[in-house]
Amino acid sequence: MSNISQVFDKLKTSGRKALIPYIMAGDPTLSATKKYISVLEQAGADIIELGVPFSDPLADGPTIQRAAERAIKHKVTLRKVLKLVSEIRKSTDIPIILMTYYNPVFKFGVSSFVKAAVKAGVDGVIVPDLIPDEADEYIKESRKYKLDTIFLLAPTSTPDRIKKIANASTGFIYYVSITGITGSKLSAGPKMKQTLRSIKKATKKPVAVGFGISTPEEAASMSLLADGVIVGSAIVKLISEGKDISSFVRILRKAI
């Protein structure tokens, strides 16, 4: 069982939900990211999602796009993010997920990337622009080296897609709460609840909800429907303003 699965199992046993904060690696610097990860863990994070800066982040809204631009200005690359994770592993075992895009993975080389990620201590990877239909090599290599592959579902996902994504995902399934980009306004309508119910019927794998969750109240409402809550833009915004993220994350933890 992977580290991510163990976290969800432990939380389920205790009747709790996973809090998964997202931050951008290298925003404003890699050394700052290292400190932020420690702060997030101490504030109650169960899993950390670490963004890899990319010049064309199709799934990200303005807040995270600007964070990526700041990191890229400091010449933060996928290789440097992996090196950061290996350094973080000297002080913590908290599961770390990378959110990257397929272009950097393809350029790195799929097999080389998977091996380097596992060696660094990465537990899972989200590649939002890679669908299972075109991910045979990525899935095969990830299974070989026991790296969790976390694919995305959305309110528009059909029953066939739910089944396919559920089969391809390990660790958990990432449910995108909106048909838009990160940082958009959350809309927990009937369609979303219906799709989440369909996912839960189709698989026993944990489902975490992300995109559009920016307040403790929204996190609380989503935690009633899913096994985990992912909060990104709201935390990235606090970092960009030089504000404390610890208090906010502690409130989120308490809310779910």
TORKOL-4160 file (C-alpha; in steps of 0.2 Angstrom, whole numbers, padded with zeros to 4 digits, m for minus):
256
<pt num="1" X="0000" Y="0000" Z="0000"/>
<pt num="2" X="0007" Y="0017" Z="m0005"/>
<pt num="3" X="0010" Y="0031" Z="0008"/>
<pt num="4" X="m0004" Y="0041" Z="0001"/>
<pt num="5" X="m0016" Y="0026" Z="0002"/>
<pt num="6" X="m0010" Y="0023" Z="0020"/>
<pt num="7" X="m0014" Y="0041" Z="0024"/>
<pt num="8" X="m0032" Y="0040" Z="0018"/>
<pt num="9" X="m0035" Y="0023" Z="0027"/>
<pt num="10" X="m0029" Y="0030" Z="0043"/>
<pt num="11" X="m0040" Y="0045" Z="0041"/>
<pt num="12" X="m0055" Y="0035" Z="0037"/>
<pt num="13" X="m0052" Y="0024" Z="0052"/>
<pt num="14" X="m0053" Y="0040" Z="0063"/>
<pt num="15" X="m0067" Y="0047" Z="0054"/>
<pt num="16" X="m0057" Y="0062" Z="0047"/>
<pt num="17" X="m0054" Y="0069" Z="0029"/>
<pt num="18" X="m0038" Y="0073" Z="0021"/>
<pt num="19" X="m0032" Y="0091" Z="0020"/>
<pt num="20" X="m0021" Y="0093" Z="0004"/>
<pt num="21" X="m0013" Y="0111" Z="0003"/>
<pt num="22" X="m0006" Y="0116" Z="m0014"/>
<pt num="23" X="0009" Y="0127" Z="m0016"/>
<pt num="24" X="0020" Y="0132" Z="m0031"/>
<pt num="25" X="0038" Y="0125" Z="m0030"/>
<pt num="26" X="0050" Y="0140" Z="m0031"/>
<pt num="27" X="0038" Y="0154" Z="m0026"/>
<pt num="28" X="0046" Y="0165" Z="m0021"/>
<pt num="29" X="0061" Y="0153" Z="m0019"/>
<pt num="30" X="0065" Y="0135" Z="m0017"/>
<pt num="31" X="0072" Y="0138" Z="0000"/>
<pt num="32" X="0055" Y="0146" Z="0005"/>
<pt num="33" X="0046" Y="0132" Z="m0002"/>
<pt num="34" X="0055" Y="0120" Z="0009"/>
<pt num="35" X="0050" Y="0131" Z="0024"/>
<pt num="36" X="0032" Y="0132" Z="0019"/>
<pt num="37" X="0031" Y="0113" Z="0017"/>
<pt num="38" X="0036" Y="0112" Z="0036"/>
<pt num="39" X="0024" Y="0125" Z="0040"/>
<pt num="40" X="0010" Y="0116" Z="0031"/>
<pt num="41" X="0014" Y="0100" Z="0039"/>
<pt num="42" X="0014" Y="0107" Z="0057"/>
<pt num="43" X="m0002" Y="0116" Z="0053"/>
<pt num="44" X="m0011" Y="0100" Z="0050"/>
<pt num="45" X="m0009" Y="0095" Z="0031"/>
<pt num="46" X="m0010" Y="0077" Z="0028"/>
<pt num="47" X="m0003" Y="0077" Z="0010"/>
<pt num="48" X="0007" Y="0091" Z="0001"/>
<pt num="49" X="0003" Y="0095" Z="m0017"/>
<pt num="50" X="0018" Y="0104" Z="m0025"/>
<pt num="51" X="0016" Y="0113" Z="m0041"/>
<pt num="52" X="0030" Y="0112" Z="m0054"/>
<pt num="53" X="0031" Y="0129" Z="m0063"/>
<pt num="54" X="0027" Y="0128" Z="m0082"/>
<pt num="55" X="0025" Y="0142" Z="m0095"/>
<pt num="56" X="0008" Y="0136" Z="m0101"/>
<pt num="57" X="m0002" Y="0130" Z="m0087"/>
<pt num="58" X="m0019" Y="0126" Z="m0095"/>
<pt num="59" X="m0028" Y="0121" Z="m0079"/>
<pt num="60" X="m0022" Y="0135" Z="m0068"/>
<pt num="61" X="m0030" Y="0152" Z="m0065"/>
<pt num="62" X="m0021" Y="0169" Z="m0063"/>
<pt num="63" X="m0015" Y="0166" Z="m0045"/>
<pt num="64" X="m0006" Y="0150" Z="m0049"/>
<pt num="65" X="0000" Y="0156" Z="m0066"/>
<pt num="66" X="0008" Y="0171" Z="m0058"/>
<pt num="67" X="0016" Y="0160" Z="m0045"/>
<pt num="68" X="0023" Y="0149" Z="m0059"/>
<pt num="69" X="0030" Y="0165" Z="m0068"/>
<pt num="70" X="0039" Y="0170" Z="m0052"/>
<pt num="71" X="0047" Y="0153" Z="m0050"/>
<pt num="72" X="0052" Y="0152" Z="m0068"/>
<pt num="73" X="0060" Y="0169" Z="m0066"/>
<pt num="74" X="0071" Y="0161" Z="m0053"/>
<pt num="75" X="0075" Y="0147" Z="m0066"/>
<pt num="76" X="0066" Y="0134" Z="m0056"/>
<pt num="77" X="0064" Y="0118" Z="m0066"/>
<pt num="78" X="0057" Y="0100" Z="m0064"/>
<pt num="79" X="0075" Y="0094" Z="m0060"/>
<pt num="80" X="0077" Y="0107" Z="m0046"/>
<pt num="81" X="0060" Y="0103" Z="m0039"/>
<pt num="82" X="0065" Y="0085" Z="m0038"/>
<pt num="83" X="0081" Y="0090" Z="m0029"/>
<pt num="84" X="0071" Y="0100" Z="m0017"/>
<pt num="85" X="0060" Y="0085" Z="m0013"/>
<pt num="86" X="0075" Y="0074" Z="m0010"/>
<pt num="87" X="0081" Y="0088" Z="0003"/>
<pt num="88" X="0064" Y="0088" Z="0011"/>
<pt num="89" X="0064" Y="0070" Z="0013"/>
<pt num="90" X="0078" Y="0072" Z="0026"/>
<pt num="91" X="0066" Y="0079" Z="0038"/>
<pt num="92" X="0048" Y="0073" Z="0034"/>
<pt num="93" X="0039" Y="0058" Z="0027"/>
<pt num="94" X="0023" Y="0067" Z="0023"/>
<pt num="95" X="0017" Y="0061" Z="0006"/>
<pt num="96" X="0021" Y="0074" Z="m0008"/>
<pt num="97" X="0012" Y="0074" Z="m0024"/>
<pt num="98" X="0019" Y="0084" Z="m0039"/>
<pt num="99" X="0007" Y="0093" Z="m0051"/>
<pt num="100" X="0015" Y="0095" Z="m0067"/>
<pt num="101" X="0011" Y="0095" Z="m0086"/>
<pt num="102" X="0016" Y="0082" Z="m0099"/>
<pt num="103" X="0028" Y="0093" Z="m0108"/>
<pt num="104" X="0041" Y="0093" Z="m0094"/>
<pt num="105" X="0038" Y="0075" Z="m0091"/>
<pt num="106" X="0040" Y="0071" Z="m0110"/>
<pt num="107" X="0056" Y="0081" Z="m0111"/>
<pt num="108" X="0063" Y="0073" Z="m0096"/>
<pt num="109" X="0059" Y="0056" Z="m0103"/>
<pt num="110" X="0044" Y="0046" Z="m0095"/>
<pt num="111" X="0054" Y="0032" Z="m0088"/>
<pt num="112" X="0068" Y="0043" Z="m0082"/>
<pt num="113" X="0056" Y="0055" Z="m0074"/>
<pt num="114" X="0047" Y="0041" Z="m0064"/>
<pt num="115" X="0063" Y="0034" Z="m0058"/>
<pt num="116" X="0070" Y="0051" Z="m0053"/>
<pt num="117" X="0053" Y="0056" Z="m0045"/>
<pt num="118" X="0053" Y="0040" Z="m0034"/>
<pt num="119" X="0071" Y="0041" Z="m0030"/>
<pt num="120" X="0068" Y="0059" Z="m0024"/>
<pt num="121" X="0054" Y="0054" Z="m0013"/>
<pt num="122" X="0039" Y="0059" Z="m0023"/>
<pt num="123" X="0023" Y="0049" Z="m0019"/>
<pt num="124" X="0012" Y="0053" Z="m0033"/>
<pt num="125" X="0010" Y="0064" Z="m0048"/>
<pt num="126" X="m0004" Y="0073" Z="m0056"/>
<pt num="127" X="m0003" Y="0077" Z="m0075"/>
<pt num="128" X="m0019" Y="0087" Z="m0079"/>
<pt num="129" X="m0016" Y="0087" Z="m0098"/>
<pt num="130" X="m0012" Y="0068" Z="m0099"/>
<pt num="131" X="m0028" Y="0057" Z="m0100"/>
<pt num="132" X="m0027" Y="0038" Z="m0097"/>
<pt num="133" X="m0030" Y="0034" Z="m0115"/>
<pt num="134" X="m0013" Y="0041" Z="m0120"/>
<pt num="135" X="m0004" Y="0037" Z="m0104"/>
<pt num="136" X="0001" Y="0018" Z="m0106"/>
<pt num="137" X="0020" Y="0021" Z="m0104"/>
<pt num="138" X="0017" Y="0033" Z="m0090"/>
<pt num="139" X="0006" Y="0021" Z="m0081"/>
<pt num="140" X="0017" Y="0006" Z="m0084"/>
<pt num="141" X="0032" Y="0014" Z="m0078"/>
<pt num="142" X="0023" Y="0022" Z="m0063"/>
<pt num="143" X="0017" Y="0005" Z="m0058"/>
<pt num="144" X="0034" Y="m0003" Z="m0060"/>
<pt num="145" X="0041" Y="0009" Z="m0047"/>
<pt num="146" X="0026" Y="0011" Z="m0036"/>
<pt num="147" X="0022" Y="0029" Z="m0040"/>
<pt num="148" X="0004" Y="0034" Z="m0038"/>
<pt num="149" X="m0004" Y="0041" Z="m0054"/>
<pt num="150" X="m0018" Y="0053" Z="m0049"/>
<pt num="151" X="m0030" Y="0057" Z="m0064"/>
<pt num="152" X="m0044" Y="0070" Z="m0064"/>
<pt num="153" X="m0063" Y="0068" Z="m0065"/>
<pt num="154" X="m0075" Y="0083" Z="m0067"/>
<pt num="155" X="m0094" Y="0086" Z="m0066"/>
<pt num="156" X="m0095" Y="0083" Z="m0085"/>
<pt num="157" X="m0087" Y="0065" Z="m0084"/>
<pt num="158" X="m0098" Y="0051" Z="m0091"/>
<pt num="159" X="m0100" Y="0034" Z="m0082"/>
<pt num="160" X="m0087" Y="0027" Z="m0095"/>
<pt num="161" X="m0074" Y="0040" Z="m0091"/>
<pt num="162" X="m0077" Y="0038" Z="m0072"/>
<pt num="163" X="m0074" Y="0019" Z="m0074"/>
<pt num="164" X="m0058" Y="0022" Z="m0084"/>
<pt num="165" X="m0051" Y="0036" Z="m0073"/>
<pt num="166" X="m0055" Y="0026" Z="m0057"/>
<pt num="167" X="m0046" Y="0011" Z="m0064"/>
<pt num="168" X="m0031" Y="0021" Z="m0070"/>
<pt num="169" X="m0029" Y="0031" Z="m0053"/>
<pt num="170" X="m0020" Y="0025" Z="m0038"/>
<pt num="171" X="m0018" Y="0034" Z="m0021"/>
<pt num="172" X="m0034" Y="0044" Z="m0024"/>
<pt num="173" X="m0045" Y="0052" Z="m0038"/>
<pt num="174" X="m0044" Y="0070" Z="m0040"/>
<pt num="175" X="m0061" Y="0077" Z="m0043"/>
<pt num="176" X="m0061" Y="0095" Z="m0051"/>
<pt num="177" X="m0076" Y="0103" Z="m0044"/>
<pt num="178" X="m0079" Y="0116" Z="m0058"/>
<pt num="179" X="m0078" Y="0116" Z="m0077"/>
<pt num="180" X="m0064" Y="0129" Z="m0077"/>
<pt num="181" X="m0047" Y="0134" Z="m0070"/>
<pt num="182" X="m0040" Y="0134" Z="m0052"/>
<pt num="183" X="m0046" Y="0149" Z="m0042"/>
<pt num="184" X="m0063" Y="0150" Z="m0050"/>
<pt num="185" X="m0078" Y="0152" Z="m0039"/>
<pt num="186" X="m0084" Y="0135" Z="m0032"/>
<pt num="187" X="m0101" Y="0129" Z="m0037"/>
<pt num="188" X="m0107" Y="0114" Z="m0028"/>
<pt num="189" X="m0123" Y="0111" Z="m0038"/>
<pt num="190" X="m0134" Y="0096" Z="m0040"/>
<pt num="191" X="m0123" Y="0090" Z="m0055"/>
<pt num="192" X="m0107" Y="0090" Z="m0045"/>
<pt num="193" X="m0115" Y="0080" Z="m0030"/>
<pt num="194" X="m0123" Y="0068" Z="m0043"/>
<pt num="195" X="m0106" Y="0065" Z="m0051"/>
<pt num="196" X="m0097" Y="0062" Z="m0034"/>
<pt num="197" X="m0111" Y="0050" Z="m0029"/>
<pt num="198" X="m0108" Y="0041" Z="m0046"/>
<pt num="199" X="m0089" Y="0040" Z="m0043"/>
<pt num="200" X="m0091" Y="0033" Z="m0025"/>
<pt num="201" X="m0102" Y="0020" Z="m0032"/>
<pt num="202" X="m0090" Y="0015" Z="m0046"/>
<pt num="203" X="m0074" Y="0014" Z="m0035"/>
<pt num="204" X="m0069" Y="0012" Z="m0017"/>
<pt num="205" X="m0053" Y="0023" Z="m0020"/>
<pt num="206" X="m0053" Y="0039" Z="m0011"/>
<pt num="207" X="m0059" Y="0055" Z="m0019"/>
<pt num="208" X="m0052" Y="0072" Z="m0016"/>
<pt num="209" X="m0060" Y="0088" Z="m0022"/>
<pt num="210" X="m0050" Y="0103" Z="m0028"/>
<pt num="211" X="m0052" Y="0119" Z="m0039"/>
<pt num="212" X="m0062" Y="0133" Z="m0032"/>
<pt num="213" X="m0061" Y="0129" Z="m0013"/>
<pt num="214" X="m0055" Y="0145" Z="m0005"/>
<pt num="215" X="m0063" Y="0147" Z="0012"/>
<pt num="216" X="m0065" Y="0136" Z="0028"/>
<pt num="217" X="m0084" Y="0135" Z="0024"/>
<pt num="218" X="m0081" Y="0128" Z="0007"/>
<pt num="219" X="m0069" Y="0116" Z="0013"/>
<pt num="220" X="m0081" Y="0110" Z="0026"/>
<pt num="221" X="m0095" Y="0108" Z="0014"/>
<pt num="222" X="m0084" Y="0098" Z="0001"/>
<pt num="223" X="m0077" Y="0087" Z="0015"/>
<pt num="224" X="m0095" Y="0081" Z="0018"/>
<pt num="225" X="m0095" Y="0074" Z="0000"/>
<pt num="226" X="m0077" Y="0068" Z="m0002"/>
<pt num="227" X="m0062" Y="0060" Z="0007"/>
<pt num="228" X="m0051" Y="0074" Z="0005"/>
<pt num="229" X="m0050" Y="0093" Z="0001"/>
<pt num="230" X="m0037" Y="0102" Z="m0010"/>
<pt num="231" X="m0034" Y="0120" Z="m0007"/>
<pt num="232" X="m0022" Y="0129" Z="m0019"/>
<pt num="233" X="m0025" Y="0147" Z="m0025"/>
<pt num="234" X="m0030" Y="0154" Z="m0008"/>
<pt num="235" X="m0014" Y="0148" Z="0000"/>
<pt num="236" X="m0003" Y="0154" Z="m0015"/>
<pt num="237" X="m0012" Y="0171" Z="m0014"/>
<pt num="238" X="m0007" Y="0172" Z="0005"/>
<pt num="239" X="0011" Y="0168" Z="0000"/>
<pt num="240" X="0012" Y="0181" Z="m0014"/>
<pt num="241" X="0006" Y="0194" Z="m0001"/>
<pt num="242" X="0019" Y="0189" Z="0011"/>
<pt num="243" X="0006" Y="0184" Z="0024"/>
<pt num="244" X="0005" Y="0170" Z="0037"/>
<pt num="245" X="m0002" Y="0153" Z="0029"/>
<pt num="246" X="m0001" Y="0143" Z="0046"/>
<pt num="247" X="m0016" Y="0151" Z="0054"/>
<pt num="248" X="m0027" Y="0149" Z="0038"/>
<pt num="249" X="m0022" Y="0130" Z="0036"/>
<pt num="250" X="m0025" Y="0127" Z="0054"/>
<pt num="251" X="m0043" Y="0134" Z="0052"/>
<pt num="252" X="m0045" Y="0123" Z="0036"/>
<pt num="253" X="m0040" Y="0108" Z="0046"/>
<pt num="254" X="m0052" Y="0112" Z="0060"/>
<pt num="255" X="m0066" Y="0115" Z="0047"/>
<pt num="256" X="m0065" Y="0098" Z="0039"/>
